[in-house]
């Protein structure tokens, strides 16, 4: 689990370069989940999926 995945360039870049199943919660500063278990990440996506029209802007988008 990584925090600040939407605000700090180094974290954004590192999280993006990980070649593992992952999901990024884009609220506030961001929270990213990474796992070797693809099924776990799929389940997280299924449970926490929010359609685009209901998503809030990230801190970076609001600046």
C-alpha positions as CSV (number, residue, x, y, z in Angstrom):
1,X,0.0,0.0,0.0
2,X,1.4,3.4,-1.0
3,X,0.1,6.8,0.1
4,X,0.4,10.1,-1.8
5,X,0.1,8.5,-5.2
6,X,-1.6,11.6,-6.7
7,X,0.5,14.4,-5.3
8,X,4.2,13.7,-5.3
9,X,5.9,13.2,-8.6
10,X,8.4,10.6,-7.3
11,X,5.6,8.5,-5.8
12,X,3.4,8.9,-8.9
13,X,6.3,7.8,-11.1
14,X,7.3,4.8,-8.9
15,X,3.8,3.6,-8.5
16,X,3.2,3.9,-12.3
17,X,6.3,1.9,-13.1
18,X,5.5,-1.1,-10.9
19,X,4.9,-4.1,-13.1
20,X,2.4,-5.7,-10.8
21,X,-1.4,-5.7,-10.5
22,X,-2.4,-2.5,-8.8
23,X,-5.3,-0.1,-8.1
24,X,-5.1,3.6,-7.3
25,X,-7.7,5.3,-5.2
26,X,-7.6,8.8,-6.6
27,X,-9.3,10.7,-3.7
28,X,-7.4,13.4,-1.9
29,X,-3.6,12.6,-2.0
30,X,-4.1,9.1,-3.4
31,X,-3.7,5.6,-2.0
32,X,-2.4,2.8,-4.1
33,X,-2.7,-1.0,-3.6
34,X,-0.2,-3.3,-5.2
35,X,-0.1,-7.1,-5.0
36,X,1.3,-10.1,-6.8
37,X,-2.2,-11.6,-6.4
38,X,-4.1,-10.4,-9.5
39,X,-7.4,-11.7,-8.1
40,X,-7.0,-9.6,-4.9
41,X,-6.5,-6.4,-6.9
42,X,-9.5,-7.4,-9.1
43,X,-11.6,-7.8,-6.0
44,X,-10.5,-4.4,-4.6
45,X,-11.4,-2.8,-8.0
46,X,-14.8,-4.4,-8.0
47,X,-15.6,-3.4,-4.4
48,X,-14.3,0.2,-4.6
49,X,-15.0,1.1,-8.2
50,X,-16.6,4.6,-8.6
51,X,-17.9,5.7,-11.9
52,X,-16.1,8.8,-13.4
53,X,-19.0,11.1,-13.0
54,X,-19.0,10.6,-9.2
55,X,-15.3,11.0,-8.7
56,X,-13.9,14.0,-6.9
57,X,-11.0,16.0,-8.3
58,X,-7.6,15.1,-6.9
59,X,-5.5,17.7,-5.1
60,X,-3.3,18.0,-8.1
61,X,-6.2,18.6,-10.4
62,X,-7.7,21.3,-8.1
63,X,-4.5,23.4,-8.1
